């Protein structure tokens, strides 16, 4: 039975045939087919109803694993909410993917678990996965764990500030920022000169979020770096925290002339975040896109 025939079978008077059609749609269907299945999740026949619930979960899970990054965040959140209402046992199916031989599939499974915020099993699972041997798994797990733990449990991720993998370390900083414990500021200050641009940028942003605002010198150092990645990260931080100073504005204005696309784009974001007459002037008179528009 192909997908078209499976959909046609849903009009059958025989419950077994309808259930088989729902099973196939859940296995091979696309997201637009989800509503068709959901229409049967409250069916009077228990066999059809149970199969519809199982098939809806299968379809959502399969499409999230295959297309997670292609979906808009709000779409992913809505699908997660639907999964939570369908079947409390769906998490057990996702857990199976956590132990797949395919690391990309494991990462996707963690991301899907992040959509199921109400399930009490998730924190325990993530606490285990932050110790995984694979750096992608650790980086993804710590990112999620930071959003679901409180300050009293931050020790679960604190040790990952010393992780050898830069992505894990950078994600750990973001996680600690999400936890929101101001007592972590002295620890984060140790990493404000980190040689990795992403880690350094995340640290400065986290410090500002947690209430430490004496960051102008640190940001000036990043902007004066000879490394374009470090410059771009510094400008990114400015665009997020909106720390205004003439020195930072002038350097951002200087970099709007940069030939490096990443630096140029982040300089424009930083100047837009300042939103002062000075920063607006830099954009108006120096932005190459304005000159292109005149031509």
C-alpha contacts under 8 A as a table, 3 or more apart, distances in Angstrom:
res1	aa1	res2	aa2	distance
1	X	5	X	5.85
1	X	6	X	6.20
2	X	5	X	5.33
2	X	6	X	6.06
2	X	24	X	7.98
3	X	6	X	4.87
3	X	7	X	6.33
3	X	24	X	6.87
3	X	25	X	6.31
3	X	28	X	7.14
3	X	29	X	7.23
4	X	7	X	5.26
4	X	8	X	6.39
5	X	8	X	4.96
5	X	9	X	6.09
5	X	21	X	7.79
6	X	9	X	5.10
6	X	10	X	6.88
6	X	20	X	7.57
6	X	21	X	4.21
6	X	22	X	7.04
6	X	24	X	6.50
6	X	25	X	6.64
7	X	10	X	5.55
7	X	21	X	6.28
7	X	22	X	7.69
7	X	25	X	7.34
8	X	11	X	6.16
8	X	12	X	7.85
9	X	12	X	5.32
9	X	17	X	6.33
9	X	18	X	5.70
9	X	21	X	5.79
10	X	17	X	7.35
10	X	18	X	4.62
10	X	19	X	7.82
10	X	21	X	6.18
10	X	22	X	7.32
11	X	18	X	7.13
12	X	15	X	7.41
12	X	17	X	6.60
12	X	18	X	6.13
13	X	18	X	7.82
14	X	17	X	5.51
14	X	18	X	6.49
15	X	18	X	5.10
15	X	19	X	6.02
15	X	45	X	7.47
15	X	47	X	6.98
15	X	48	X	6.26
16	X	19	X	5.12
16	X	20	X	6.16
16	X	47	X	7.71
16	X	48	X	7.78
17	X	20	X	5.09
17	X	21	X	6.22
18	X	21	X	5.09
18	X	22	X	6.25
18	X	48	X	6.72
19	X	22	X	5.09
19	X	23	X	6.16
19	X	47	X	6.84
19	X	48	X	5.14
19	X	51	X	5.83
19	X	52	X	7.38
20	X	23	X	5.02
20	X	24	X	6.39
21	X	24	X	5.27
21	X	25	X	6.28
22	X	25	X	5.12
22	X	26	X	6.10
22	X	37	X	6.58
22	X	51	X	6.64
22	X	52	X	6.03
22	X	55	X	6.22
23	X	26	X	5.18
23	X	27	X	6.31
23	X	51	X	6.59
23	X	52	X	7.51
23	X	54	X	7.92
23	X	55	X	5.50
24	X	27	X	5.02
24	X	28	X	5.99
24	X	29	X	7.48
24	X	55	X	7.96
25	X	28	X	5.30
25	X	29	X	4.63
25	X	33	X	7.41
25	X	37	X	7.79
25	X	55	X	7.13
25	X	59	X	7.52
26	X	29	X	5.65
26	X	37	X	7.77
26	X	54	X	7.80
26	X	55	X	4.14
26	X	56	X	5.86
26	X	57	X	7.60
26	X	58	X	5.44
26	X	59	X	4.49
27	X	55	X	7.05
27	X	58	X	6.35
27	X	59	X	6.01
27	X	62	X	7.66
28	X	59	X	7.42
29	X	33	X	5.92
29	X	34	X	7.77
29	X	59	X	6.43
30	X	33	X	5.45
30	X	34	X	7.17
30	X	59	X	7.08
30	X	63	X	6.99
31	X	34	X	5.27
31	X	59	X	7.18
31	X	60	X	7.05
31	X	63	X	6.98
32	X	35	X	6.79
33	X	36	X	5.43
33	X	37	X	6.89
34	X	37	X	5.29
34	X	38	X	6.21
34	X	56	X	6.34
34	X	59	X	7.11
34	X	60	X	7.72
35	X	38	X	4.90
35	X	39	X	6.23
36	X	39	X	5.50
36	X	40	X	7.45
37	X	40	X	5.59
37	X	41	X	6.97
37	X	52	X	5.67
37	X	53	X	7.90
37	X	55	X	7.15
37	X	56	X	6.03
38	X	41	X	5.19
38	X	52	X	6.72
38	X	53	X	7.46
38	X	56	X	6.64
39	X	42	X	7.13
39	X	43	X	7.84
40	X	43	X	5.04
40	X	48	X	6.88
40	X	49	X	5.86
40	X	52	X	5.69
41	X	48	X	7.66
41	X	49	X	4.75
41	X	50	X	7.05
41	X	51	X	8.00
41	X	52	X	5.10
41	X	53	X	5.46
42	X	49	X	5.75
43	X	46	X	7.08
43	X	48	X	6.49
43	X	49	X	5.03
44	X	48	X	7.98
44	X	49	X	7.10
45	X	48	X	5.49
45	X	49	X	6.10
46	X	49	X	4.98
46	X	50	X	5.94
47	X	50	X	5.39
47	X	51	X	6.13
48	X	51	X	5.19
48	X	52	X	6.03
49	X	52	X	5.14
49	X	53	X	6.35
50	X	53	X	5.21
50	X	54	X	6.25
51	X	54	X	5.06
51	X	55	X	5.89
52	X	55	X	5.01
52	X	56	X	5.96
53	X	56	X	5.28
53	X	57	X	6.35
53	X	86	X	5.85
53	X	87	X	6.81
54	X	57	X	5.26
54	X	58	X	6.20
54	X	87	X	7.49
55	X	58	X	4.93
55	X	59	X	6.03
56	X	59	X	5.17
56	X	60	X	6.20
56	X	83	X	7.93
56	X	86	X	7.85
57	X	60	X	5.29
57	X	61	X	5.99
57	X	83	X	5.95
57	X	86	X	7.07
57	X	87	X	7.50
57	X	90	X	6.74
58	X	61	X	5.19
58	X	62	X	5.89
59	X	62	X	5.24
59	X	63	X	6.12
60	X	63	X	5.31
60	X	64	X	6.02
60	X	79	X	6.71
60	X	83	X	7.48
61	X	64	X	5.16
61	X	65	X	6.17
61	X	94	X	7.67
61	X	112	X	7.75
62	X	65	X	5.29
62	X	66	X	6.24
63	X	66	X	5.03
63	X	67	X	5.69
63	X	68	X	7.31
64	X	67	X	5.26
64	X	68	X	4.61
64	X	76	X	7.63
64	X	108	X	7.58
64	X	112	X	7.07
65	X	68	X	5.77
65	X	105	X	6.65
65	X	108	X	5.40
65	X	109	X	6.85
65	X	112	X	7.73
67	X	70	X	5.25
67	X	71	X	6.51
68	X	71	X	5.63
68	X	76	X	7.48
68	X	108	X	7.15
69	X	72	X	7.77
71	X	75	X	6.28
71	X	76	X	6.40
72	X	75	X	5.21
72	X	76	X	6.43
73	X	76	X	5.09
73	X	77	X	6.20
74	X	77	X	5.04
74	X	78	X	6.16
75	X	78	X	5.14
75	X	79	X	6.22
76	X	79	X	5.14
76	X	80	X	6.19
76	X	115	X	7.40
77	X	80	X	5.03
77	X	81	X	6.27
77	X	115	X	6.02
78	X	81	X	5.08
78	X	82	X	6.30
79	X	82	X	5.06
79	X	83	X	6.22
80	X	83	X	5.08
80	X	84	X	6.32
80	X	112	X	7.40
80	X	115	X	4.86
80	X	116	X	5.75
81	X	84	X	5.17
81	X	85	X	6.50
81	X	115	X	7.36
81	X	116	X	7.07
82	X	85	X	5.26
82	X	86	X	6.26
83	X	86	X	5.16
83	X	87	X	6.66
83	X	90	X	7.32
83	X	116	X	7.70
84	X	87	X	6.35
84	X	88	X	6.44
84	X	90	X	7.96
84	X	116	X	6.33
84	X	118	X	7.77
85	X	88	X	7.52
87	X	90	X	5.53
88	X	91	X	6.78
89	X	92	X	5.49
89	X	93	X	7.33
90	X	93	X	5.33
90	X	94	X	6.63
91	X	94	X	5.02
91	X	95	X	6.08
91	X	113	X	7.48
92	X	95	X	5.05
92	X	96	X	6.60
93	X	96	X	5.33
93	X	97	X	7.12
94	X	97	X	5.25
94	X	98	X	6.83
94	X	109	X	5.97
94	X	112	X	7.86
94	X	113	X	7.45
95	X	98	X	5.04
95	X	99	X	7.14
95	X	109	X	7.31
96	X	99	X	5.66
96	X	100	X	6.88
97	X	100	X	5.03
97	X	105	X	6.53
97	X	106	X	5.69
97	X	109	X	5.92
98	X	105	X	7.50
98	X	106	X	4.58
98	X	107	X	7.62
98	X	109	X	5.91
98	X	110	X	7.09
99	X	106	X	6.71
100	X	103	X	6.97
100	X	105	X	6.90
100	X	106	X	6.20
102	X	105	X	5.32
102	X	106	X	6.44
103	X	106	X	4.86
103	X	107	X	6.23
103	X	136	X	7.93
103	X	137	X	7.65
104	X	107	X	5.10
104	X	108	X	6.30
105	X	108	X	5.06
105	X	109	X	6.17
106	X	109	X	5.02
106	X	110	X	6.43
106	X	137	X	7.24
107	X	110	X	5.21
107	X	111	X	6.37
107	X	136	X	7.06
107	X	137	X	5.89
107	X	140	X	6.66
108	X	111	X	5.01
108	X	112	X	6.17
109	X	112	X	5.07
109	X	113	X	6.21
110	X	113	X	5.04
110	X	114	X	6.36
110	X	140	X	6.96
110	X	141	X	6.60
110	X	144	X	7.97
111	X	114	X	5.06
111	X	115	X	7.03
111	X	140	X	7.40
111	X	144	X	7.72
112	X	115	X	5.32
112	X	116	X	7.11
113	X	116	X	5.20
113	X	117	X	7.50
113	X	122	X	6.88
114	X	117	X	6.21
114	X	122	X	7.96
114	X	144	X	6.11
116	X	119	X	6.09
117	X	122	X	7.77
117	X	148	X	7.90
119	X	122	X	6.06
120	X	123	X	6.68
120	X	124	X	7.86
121	X	124	X	5.59
121	X	125	X	6.34
122	X	125	X	5.09
122	X	126	X	6.14
123	X	126	X	5.18
123	X	127	X	6.05
123	X	145	X	6.54
123	X	148	X	7.00
123	X	149	X	7.46
124	X	127	X	5.15
124	X	128	X	6.50
125	X	128	X	5.29
125	X	129	X	6.31
126	X	129	X	4.89
126	X	130	X	6.16
126	X	141	X	5.40
126	X	142	X	7.16
126	X	144	X	7.48
126	X	145	X	6.04
127	X	130	X	5.66
127	X	131	X	7.48
127	X	141	X	7.81
127	X	145	X	7.26
127	X	156	X	6.40
127	X	157	X	7.98
128	X	131	X	5.78
128	X	132	X	7.19
129	X	132	X	4.95
129	X	137	X	6.68
129	X	138	X	6.09
129	X	141	X	6.04
130	X	137	X	7.09
130	X	138	X	4.38
130	X	139	X	7.36
130	X	141	X	5.57
130	X	142	X	5.83
130	X	157	X	7.38
131	X	138	X	6.43
132	X	135	X	7.32
132	X	137	X	6.48
132	X	138	X	5.87
133	X	137	X	7.89
133	X	138	X	7.65
134	X	137	X	5.43
134	X	138	X	6.46
135	X	138	X	5.02
135	X	139	X	6.01
135	X	165	X	6.50
135	X	167	X	7.81
135	X	168	X	6.64
136	X	139	X	5.13
136	X	140	X	6.13
136	X	167	X	7.90
136	X	168	X	7.59
137	X	140	X	5.27
137	X	141	X	5.93
138	X	141	X	5.16
138	X	142	X	6.04
138	X	168	X	6.22
139	X	142	X	5.49
139	X	143	X	6.33
139	X	167	X	6.05
139	X	168	X	4.16
139	X	169	X	7.66
139	X	171	X	5.96
139	X	172	X	7.52
140	X	143	X	5.21
140	X	144	X	6.53
140	X	168	X	7.86
140	X	171	X	7.75
141	X	144	X	5.26
141	X	145	X	6.04
142	X	145	X	4.91
142	X	146	X	6.07
142	X	157	X	6.61
142	X	168	X	7.50
142	X	171	X	6.61
142	X	172	X	6.01
142	X	175	X	6.56
143	X	146	X	5.54
143	X	147	X	7.10
143	X	171	X	5.57
143	X	172	X	6.64
143	X	174	X	7.06
143	X	175	X	5.47
144	X	147	X	5.44
144	X	148	X	6.88
144	X	175	X	7.60
145	X	148	X	5.32
145	X	149	X	6.12
145	X	157	X	7.96
145	X	175	X	7.08
146	X	149	X	5.82
146	X	154	X	7.95
146	X	157	X	7.86
146	X	172	X	7.71
146	X	174	X	7.55
146	X	175	X	3.94
146	X	176	X	6.15
146	X	177	X	7.95
146	X	178	X	5.79
146	X	179	X	5.81
147	X	175	X	6.66
147	X	178	X	5.92
147	X	179	X	6.71
149	X	152	X	7.90
149	X	153	X	6.00
149	X	154	X	6.97
149	X	179	X	6.68
150	X	153	X	5.59
150	X	154	X	6.65
150	X	179	X	5.73
151	X	154	X	5.22
151	X	179	X	5.86
151	X	180	X	7.08
151	X	181	X	5.62
152	X	155	X	7.70
153	X	156	X	5.95
154	X	157	X	5.77
154	X	158	X	6.12
154	X	176	X	7.27
154	X	179	X	7.31
155	X	158	X	4.89
155	X	159	X	7.07
156	X	159	X	7.41
157	X	160	X	5.55
157	X	161	X	7.77
157	X	172	X	6.77
157	X	176	X	7.96
158	X	161	X	5.93
158	X	172	X	7.48
158	X	176	X	7.82
159	X	162	X	5.99
159	X	163	X	7.41
160	X	163	X	4.81
160	X	168	X	6.96
160	X	169	X	6.09
160	X	172	X	6.31
161	X	168	X	7.90
161	X	169	X	5.10
161	X	172	X	6.20
161	X	173	X	7.18
162	X	169	X	6.84
163	X	166	X	7.37
163	X	168	X	6.50
163	X	169	X	5.78
164	X	168	X	7.90
164	X	169	X	7.58
165	X	168	X	5.43
165	X	169	X	6.37
166	X	169	X	5.05
166	X	170	X	6.03
166	X	196	X	7.50
166	X	199	X	7.24
167	X	170	X	5.11
167	X	171	X	6.02
168	X	171	X	5.18
168	X	172	X	6.04
169	X	172	X	5.04
169	X	173	X	6.48
169	X	199	X	6.81
170	X	173	X	5.28
170	X	174	X	6.58
170	X	198	X	6.39
170	X	199	X	4.56
170	X	202	X	6.55
171	X	174	X	5.02
171	X	175	X	6.12
172	X	175	X	4.89
172	X	176	X	6.16
173	X	176	X	5.16
173	X	177	X	6.23
173	X	188	X	7.89
173	X	199	X	7.38
173	X	202	X	6.27
173	X	203	X	6.17
173	X	206	X	7.09
174	X	177	X	5.04
174	X	178	X	6.28
174	X	202	X	6.41
174	X	203	X	7.91
174	X	206	X	6.89
175	X	178	X	5.02
175	X	179	X	6.32
176	X	179	X	5.00
176	X	180	X	6.56
176	X	181	X	7.51
176	X	184	X	7.82
176	X	206	X	7.78
177	X	180	X	5.24
177	X	181	X	7.57
177	X	206	X	5.01
177	X	207	X	7.78
177	X	209	X	7.07
177	X	210	X	7.03
180	X	210	X	6.33
181	X	184	X	5.91
181	X	210	X	7.12
182	X	185	X	5.68
182	X	210	X	5.39
182	X	211	X	7.23
183	X	186	X	7.06
184	X	187	X	5.42
184	X	188	X	6.35
185	X	188	X	5.13
185	X	189	X	6.16
185	X	207	X	6.28
185	X	210	X	7.21
185	X	212	X	7.50
186	X	189	X	5.20
186	X	190	X	7.05
187	X	190	X	5.67
187	X	191	X	7.68
188	X	191	X	5.50
188	X	192	X	6.88
188	X	203	X	6.32
188	X	207	X	7.08
189	X	192	X	5.29
189	X	203	X	7.72
189	X	207	X	7.72
190	X	193	X	7.49
191	X	194	X	5.17
191	X	199	X	7.93
191	X	200	X	6.75
191	X	203	X	6.73
192	X	200	X	5.62
192	X	203	X	6.01
192	X	204	X	6.43
192	X	218	X	7.47
193	X	200	X	6.33
193	X	218	X	7.86
194	X	197	X	7.37
194	X	199	X	6.60
194	X	200	X	5.21
195	X	200	X	7.08
196	X	199	X	5.50
196	X	200	X	6.06
196	X	230	X	7.79
197	X	200	X	5.14
197	X	201	X	5.95
197	X	229	X	6.30
197	X	230	X	4.79
197	X	233	X	6.07
198	X	201	X	5.10
198	X	202	X	6.03
198	X	230	X	7.85
198	X	233	X	6.49
199	X	202	X	5.16
199	X	203	X	6.11
200	X	203	X	5.13
200	X	204	X	6.38
201	X	204	X	5.32
201	X	205	X	6.23
201	X	233	X	5.67
201	X	234	X	6.16
201	X	236	X	7.78
201	X	237	X	6.03
202	X	205	X	5.13
202	X	206	X	5.97
202	X	237	X	7.68
203	X	206	X	5.07
203	X	207	X	6.06
204	X	207	X	5.10
204	X	208	X	6.29
204	X	215	X	7.10
204	X	218	X	7.99
204	X	237	X	7.25
205	X	208	X	5.24
205	X	209	X	6.22
205	X	237	X	5.91
205	X	240	X	7.44
205	X	241	X	6.66
206	X	209	X	5.03
206	X	210	X	6.13
207	X	210	X	5.15
207	X	211	X	6.37
207	X	212	X	5.17
207	X	213	X	7.21
208	X	211	X	5.16
208	X	212	X	4.82
208	X	213	X	5.14
208	X	215	X	7.79
208	X	241	X	6.96
209	X	212	X	7.30
209	X	241	X	7.75
212	X	215	X	7.70
214	X	217	X	7.79
215	X	218	X	5.24
215	X	219	X	6.18
216	X	219	X	5.16
216	X	220	X	6.08
216	X	243	X	7.72
216	X	245	X	7.72
216	X	248	X	7.61
217	X	220	X	5.06
217	X	221	X	6.22
218	X	221	X	5.16
218	X	222	X	6.47
219	X	222	X	5.06
219	X	223	X	6.21
219	X	234	X	5.79
219	X	238	X	7.86
219	X	248	X	7.71
220	X	223	X	5.04
220	X	224	X	6.03
220	X	234	X	7.97
220	X	247	X	7.69
220	X	248	X	6.60
221	X	224	X	5.15
221	X	225	X	6.25
222	X	225	X	5.29
222	X	230	X	5.65
222	X	231	X	5.50
222	X	233	X	7.66
222	X	234	X	5.33
223	X	230	X	7.00
223	X	231	X	4.50
223	X	232	X	7.65
223	X	234	X	5.76
223	X	235	X	7.08
223	X	251	X	7.06
224	X	231	X	6.96
225	X	228	X	7.48
225	X	230	X	6.40
225	X	231	X	6.16
226	X	230	X	7.91
226	X	231	X	7.71
227	X	230	X	5.35
227	X	231	X	6.35
228	X	231	X	4.96
228	X	232	X	5.97
228	X	260	X	7.50
228	X	262	X	7.96
228	X	263	X	6.54
229	X	232	X	5.10
229	X	233	X	6.10
229	X	262	X	7.98
229	X	263	X	7.68
230	X	233	X	5.13
230	X	234	X	6.18
231	X	234	X	5.15
231	X	235	X	6.29
231	X	263	X	6.56
232	X	235	X	5.13
232	X	236	X	6.11
232	X	262	X	6.26
232	X	263	X	4.64
232	X	266	X	5.91
232	X	267	X	7.49
233	X	236	X	4.87
233	X	237	X	6.23
233	X	266	X	7.95
234	X	237	X	5.17
234	X	238	X	6.41
235	X	238	X	5.07
235	X	239	X	6.26
235	X	252	X	7.03
235	X	263	X	7.61
235	X	266	X	5.45
235	X	267	X	5.72
235	X	269	X	7.68
235	X	270	X	5.74
236	X	239	X	5.09
236	X	240	X	6.43
236	X	266	X	5.63
236	X	267	X	7.80
236	X	269	X	7.37
236	X	270	X	6.71
237	X	240	X	5.14
237	X	241	X	6.17
238	X	241	X	5.36
238	X	242	X	5.29
238	X	243	X	6.12
238	X	270	X	5.55
238	X	273	X	7.65
239	X	242	X	5.60
239	X	266	X	7.59
239	X	269	X	5.63
239	X	270	X	4.13
239	X	271	X	7.49
239	X	272	X	7.61
239	X	273	X	5.25
239	X	274	X	7.64
240	X	270	X	7.94
240	X	273	X	7.60
242	X	270	X	7.59
242	X	273	X	5.80
242	X	274	X	5.92
243	X	274	X	7.65
244	X	248	X	6.99
244	X	249	X	7.20
244	X	274	X	6.20
245	X	248	X	5.35
245	X	249	X	6.15
246	X	249	X	5.01
246	X	250	X	6.04
247	X	250	X	5.24
247	X	251	X	6.35
248	X	251	X	5.27
248	X	252	X	6.10
249	X	252	X	5.11
249	X	253	X	6.03
249	X	271	X	6.77
249	X	274	X	7.57
249	X	278	X	7.67
249	X	279	X	6.36
250	X	253	X	4.91
250	X	254	X	6.13
251	X	254	X	4.89
251	X	255	X	6.24
252	X	255	X	5.13
252	X	256	X	6.41
252	X	267	X	5.04
252	X	268	X	7.52
252	X	270	X	6.67
252	X	271	X	6.42
253	X	256	X	5.33
253	X	257	X	7.52
253	X	267	X	6.98
253	X	271	X	7.11
253	X	279	X	7.07
253	X	282	X	5.47
253	X	283	X	7.52
253	X	286	X	7.77
254	X	257	X	5.88
254	X	258	X	7.49
255	X	258	X	4.87
255	X	263	X	6.62
255	X	264	X	5.94
255	X	267	X	5.81
256	X	263	X	7.59
256	X	264	X	4.88
256	X	265	X	7.57
256	X	267	X	5.39
256	X	268	X	6.15
256	X	282	X	7.91
256	X	283	X	7.64
256	X	286	X	6.89
256	X	287	X	6.12
256	X	288	X	7.93
257	X	264	X	6.74
257	X	286	X	6.79
257	X	287	X	6.95
257	X	288	X	7.25
258	X	261	X	7.27
258	X	263	X	6.50
258	X	264	X	5.36
259	X	263	X	7.95
259	X	264	X	7.00
260	X	263	X	5.41
260	X	264	X	6.04
261	X	264	X	5.02
261	X	265	X	6.00
262	X	265	X	5.30
262	X	266	X	6.25
263	X	266	X	5.28
263	X	267	X	5.97
264	X	267	X	5.08
264	X	268	X	6.29
265	X	268	X	5.23
265	X	269	X	6.36
266	X	269	X	4.88
266	X	270	X	6.08
267	X	270	X	5.05
267	X	271	X	6.18
268	X	271	X	5.17
268	X	272	X	6.08
268	X	283	X	7.08
269	X	272	X	5.10
269	X	273	X	6.15
270	X	273	X	5.05
270	X	274	X	6.37
271	X	274	X	5.14
271	X	275	X	6.51
271	X	279	X	5.10
271	X	280	X	7.01
271	X	282	X	7.74
271	X	283	X	7.25
272	X	275	X	5.18
272	X	279	X	6.99
272	X	280	X	7.13
274	X	279	X	6.35
275	X	279	X	6.12
275	X	280	X	6.34
276	X	279	X	5.22
276	X	280	X	6.03
277	X	280	X	5.09
277	X	281	X	6.07
278	X	281	X	5.13
278	X	282	X	6.54
279	X	282	X	5.15
279	X	283	X	6.50
280	X	283	X	5.18
280	X	284	X	6.07
281	X	284	X	4.98
281	X	285	X	5.98
281	X	286	X	7.96
282	X	285	X	5.50
282	X	286	X	5.42
282	X	287	X	7.05
283	X	286	X	5.58
283	X	287	X	4.97
284	X	287	X	6.23
284	X	290	X	6.96
285	X	290	X	7.69
286	X	290	X	7.77
287	X	290	X	5.56
287	X	291	X	6.98
288	X	291	X	5.09
288	X	292	X	6.24
289	X	292	X	4.95
289	X	293	X	6.18
290	X	293	X	5.07
290	X	294	X	6.39
291	X	294	X	5.15
291	X	295	X	6.46
292	X	295	X	5.22
